[in-house]
């Protein structure tokens, strides 16, 4: 019996070329995604620094020298104050900003005269 029916399909070179194209575009997409993720780090650090400066100025303005820990947007803000050993009438305010993974992003401190 002779087969008169024609079967349609892809040849091996066509399949290999399709795999190469898909692999190339996937690698390109992953590379672009990683670069975008790395470029957001400076923005997060800048925003964390801005939040820390805001709370430092606010604490100094309102004379709020108590230890606190709270959430601000996607950050965790931790404010600590210690009395300076060298200057007993001064307080060292320290504000630490952590991200979602509890990794410290920013920390600023300032010696403030406590009235």
N, C-alpha and C positions, 0 to 999 in steps of 0.2 A: 504494500500500500504506500503510495506516495503522498507526502504532505504538500498540499497546494496552498495551505493557509500561511500568510505572512505574519510573523510575530514582531511587534514593535517594542523596543526597549532601548536602554542606554548602553553604550559600549563602555568598556573598562576605562579608556582614556578620558571619556566625558565625565565619568564619576570621579576619577582622580582629580581632574581639573576643578570640578565643583568643590571637592573637599579642600583643595589648596586655597581656593577663593574664600570659602567660609572660614578656614583657619586664619587666614591673613586678616580678614575683617574683624574676627573675634579678638585677635591679638592687638589690633589697632584700637578697638573699643576699650579693652582692659587697660591699655597704656594711657589712654585719654582719661579714663575714670580715675586712675591712680594719681595722675597729675592734678586733676581737679581736687581730689581729697587733700593732697599736700599743699595746694595753694590756699585752702581755707584755714590752715593753721595760723598764719600771721594775722588773719582777721580775728580769729578767736582770742589770740593773745592781746591784740589791740583792744578788743571789746572788754576783756577781763581787766585790763589795766585801767580802762576808763571807769568801770564799775568800782574798782578798788579805790581810785582817786576820789570818786564821788562820795563813797562811804567814809573815807578818811576826813575829807573836808566837812561832811555833815556831822561826824562825831566830834570834831574839833569845834565846830560852830555851836553845837548844842551841849557841849561838855558832857557827852555820854561816854564814859570811860569804863563801861562794863563789858565783860566777855559775852559775845553772842555768836550764834551760828544759825544761818538761815539760807533759804533758796532765793536766787535772783535769776530769772529766766532759766537758762540751762546750766547755770553755775551754782556752786555752793560757796557761800561767803562765810568766812570765819574771822571774827574780830577778837583779838586778845589785847589786853593791856597789862603792863607790868610797871611797877615803880622802879625808877632808875636808881641804881646804887650810888652813882657819882653825884646825882642831883636829886635829893629826896623830894623836892617839890615838883618834879617832872615825871611824866608818865610816858612810857614807850608804847605807842599804839602800833599794832601790827595787823595788817589785813591780808589774808590769804584767800586766793580764789582757786577752786578746784573744779574740774570738769565732771562729766557724767561718770567717768571711770575712777573718780577720786584721785586723779593725778593732778598735782599742783601745777597750775598754769602761770600764776602771777602772785607775787608777794611784795608788798610795800610796807614801809615802817617810817614812823616819824616821832621824834621826841617833842612832846607838847608840855607846856607849862600848865599845871593843874591849879586852878584857883581854889 
